[in-house]
Amino acid sequence: MSIISKYNRASYVFDTMEIPMEHIWFSKWRKEILSELSGRVLDLGIGTGKNIPYYPDDCEVVGVDISDKMLAHANKRLKEKKNISLYQMDAENLGFKDDSFDYVITTFVLCSIPNPVAALKEIKRVCKPDGMVINLEHMKSDNRIIAFIEDLFNPLTVAIMGVNINRKTVENAKKAGLNILEVQNKALLDVFRLIKSKP
């Protein structure tokens, strides 16, 4: 089953599945990261649009996702938001000109893109030279016990949702040519991390 099919199927229950994590951590992190942004922002893999409420009204946000059903749910969250537009698009082949955005944001997205390095190269391409890339992601831990558990369960999570829980996202960002400015461990030791980088 393709990644589009998996996320189209999951779109109806996706928000319900994440309620505990959203309540404990995710909503707080979204507010911290997104509420102070300005300029033109690309939200890559916007999904059902859980980032939407946290964007300031004075920035222009372009949200893209590969799943049309996820975008349909995101569209319902727009309400009075006039500064956000949504498009169906493949993260590995973005239809934007070079240096188009002041910020490029991913939140729990790089785990499910088939070729994350290709997507990160596209992120680097469309981000302005003086812009910033912000990735809030879960990834493979440097703790050997946690990493073993992630490797053990990864085939199951890939089969069910197309989600890789053992991606080395910091290393992938470096492979894509991004210049890492900061890596913050957010939760579960270093499973959830915030990465800030420049093109």
C-alpha positions as CSV (number, residue, x, y, z in Angstrom):
1,M,0.0,0.0,0.0
2,S,1.4,3.4,-0.9
3,I,2.1,6.1,1.6
4,I,-0.8,8.2,0.1
5,S,-3.2,5.3,0.6
6,K,-2.1,4.7,4.2
7,Y,-2.5,8.3,5.2
8,N,-5.8,8.7,3.3
9,R,-7.1,5.7,5.2
10,A,-5.7,6.9,8.6
11,S,-7.0,10.5,8.1
12,Y,-10.3,9.8,9.7
13,V,-8.8,8.6,13.0
14,F,-5.4,10.3,12.9
15,D,-6.2,13.1,15.4
16,T,-7.9,10.7,17.8
17,M,-4.8,8.5,17.8
18,E,-2.6,11.4,18.8
19,I,-4.8,12.9,21.5
20,P,-2.7,11.7,24.5
21,M,0.6,12.9,22.9
22,E,-1.0,16.2,21.8
23,H,-2.3,16.9,25.3
24,I,1.0,16.0,27.1
25,W,3.6,17.5,24.7
26,F,2.7,18.3,21.1
27,S,0.4,21.3,21.5
28,K,2.8,23.0,23.9
29,W,5.7,22.5,21.4
30,R,3.6,23.7,18.5
31,K,2.8,26.9,20.3
32,E,6.4,27.5,21.3
33,I,7.8,27.0,17.8
34,L,5.1,28.5,15.6
35,S,3.5,31.5,17.4
36,E,6.5,33.8,16.9
37,L,7.1,33.1,13.2
38,S,6.9,35.9,10.5
39,G,7.2,36.2,6.8
40,R,6.5,33.4,4.4
41,V,6.3,29.9,5.9
42,L,6.2,26.5,4.3
43,D,4.5,23.8,6.5
44,L,5.7,20.6,4.9
45,G,3.4,17.7,5.6
46,I,0.8,19.8,7.2
47,G,-1.4,16.7,7.6
48,T,-4.8,17.4,9.3
49,G,-3.6,20.9,10.1
50,K,-2.8,20.7,13.8
51,N,-0.3,23.5,13.4
52,I,-2.8,25.9,11.9
53,P,-4.2,27.5,15.1
54,Y,-0.7,28.4,16.3
55,Y,0.4,30.5,13.3
56,P,0.3,34.3,13.7
57,D,-2.2,36.1,11.4
58,D,0.6,38.4,10.0
59,C,2.6,35.6,8.3
60,E,1.8,33.9,5.0
61,V,1.6,30.1,5.4
62,V,1.7,27.6,2.6
63,G,0.8,24.1,3.8
64,V,1.4,21.0,1.6
65,D,0.7,17.3,2.1
66,I,0.8,14.3,-0.2
67,S,-2.6,13.0,1.1
68,D,-5.7,14.7,-0.2
69,K,-7.8,13.2,2.6
70,M,-5.5,14.7,5.3
71,L,-5.7,18.1,3.5
72,A,-9.5,17.9,3.6
73,H,-9.3,17.7,7.4
74,A,-6.8,20.5,7.4
75,N,-9.1,22.7,5.4
76,K,-11.8,22.4,8.1
77,R,-9.3,23.9,10.5
78,L,-8.8,27.0,8.4
79,K,-12.0,28.7,9.6
80,E,-11.3,32.4,9.6
81,K,-7.6,32.0,8.7
82,K,-7.1,34.0,5.5
83,N,-3.3,33.8,5.6
84,I,-3.0,30.0,5.0
85,S,-3.2,28.1,1.7
86,L,-3.2,24.4,1.2
87,Y,-1.8,22.3,-1.7
88,Q,-1.4,18.6,-2.4
89,M,2.3,18.0,-3.2
90,D,5.1,15.5,-2.8
91,A,7.8,16.6,-0.3
92,E,10.5,15.1,-2.5
93,N,9.5,17.2,-5.5
94,L,8.2,20.6,-4.4
95,G,6.6,22.9,-6.9
96,F,8.2,26.1,-5.6
97,K,11.0,28.3,-6.9
98,D,14.3,28.4,-5.1
99,D,14.6,30.6,-2.1
100,S,10.8,31.0,-1.7
101,F,10.3,30.8,2.1
102,D,11.6,32.5,5.3
103,Y,10.9,29.4,7.3
104,V,10.3,25.7,6.4
105,I,8.6,23.7,9.2
106,T,8.1,20.0,9.6
107,T,6.4,18.5,12.6
108,F,6.5,14.7,12.9
109,V,6.8,14.3,9.1
110,L,10.2,13.1,8.1
111,C,9.5,9.7,9.6
112,S,7.0,8.9,6.9
113,I,8.6,10.4,3.7
114,P,10.0,7.5,1.7
115,N,13.3,9.4,1.0
116,P,13.8,11.9,3.8
117,V,17.2,13.1,2.5
118,A,15.6,14.0,-0.9
119,A,12.9,15.9,1.0
120,L,15.5,17.7,3.1
121,K,17.3,18.7,0.0
122,E,14.1,20.2,-1.4
123,I,13.6,22.0,1.9
124,K,17.1,23.5,1.6
125,R,16.4,24.5,-2.0
126,V,13.1,26.4,-1.3
127,C,14.3,28.1,2.0
128,K,15.9,31.5,1.6
129,P,19.6,31.7,2.3
130,D,19.0,33.8,5.4
131,G,15.9,31.7,6.4
132,M,15.5,28.9,8.9
133,V,14.5,25.3,8.8
134,I,12.7,23.9,11.9
135,N,12.2,20.2,12.3
136,L,10.2,18.9,15.3
137,E,10.6,15.1,14.9
138,H,10.9,11.8,16.6
139,M,14.0,9.8,15.7
140,K,16.3,7.0,16.6
141,S,17.7,7.5,20.1
142,D,21.4,7.5,21.0
143,N,20.5,5.4,24.0
144,R,21.2,1.8,23.0
145,I,18.2,0.3,24.8
146,I,15.7,2.7,23.3
147,A,17.3,2.3,19.9
148,F,17.0,-1.5,20.1
149,I,13.3,-1.2,20.9
150,E,12.8,1.3,18.0
151,D,14.6,-1.1,15.6
152,L,12.5,-4.0,16.9
153,F,9.1,-2.3,16.4
154,N,10.0,-0.3,13.2
155,P,8.8,-3.0,10.7
156,L,5.4,-3.0,12.4
157,T,5.0,0.8,12.4
158,V,6.1,0.9,8.8
159,A,3.6,-1.8,7.8
160,I,0.7,-0.2,9.6
161,M,1.2,3.5,9.0
162,G,4.4,3.9,6.9
163,V,6.1,5.5,9.9
164,N,9.7,4.9,10.6
165,I,10.5,5.3,14.3
166,N,14.3,4.8,13.9
167,R,15.2,7.5,11.4
168,K,18.5,9.3,12.0
169,T,17.1,12.8,11.2
170,V,20.0,14.9,12.4
171,E,22.4,12.9,10.2
172,N,19.9,13.1,7.3
173,A,19.7,16.9,7.6
174,K,23.5,17.1,7.4
175,K,23.5,14.7,4.4
176,A,21.1,17.1,2.7
177,G,23.6,20.0,3.2
178,L,21.7,21.8,5.9
179,N,23.9,23.6,8.5
180,I,22.7,22.6,11.9
181,L,22.4,25.4,14.4
182,E,20.8,23.7,17.4
183,V,19.4,20.4,18.5
184,Q,17.1,20.3,21.5
185,N,16.1,17.1,23.2
186,K,12.4,17.4,23.9
187,A,11.1,14.2,25.4
188,L,11.8,10.4,26.0
189,L,15.5,11.3,26.5
190,D,16.4,12.2,22.9
191,V,13.6,10.5,20.9
192,F,11.7,13.7,20.3
193,R,14.1,16.5,19.2
194,L,13.9,20.0,17.8
195,I,16.4,20.8,15.0
196,K,17.1,24.3,13.8
197,S,19.2,24.7,10.7
198,K,20.2,27.1,7.9
199,P,20.3,26.3,4.1
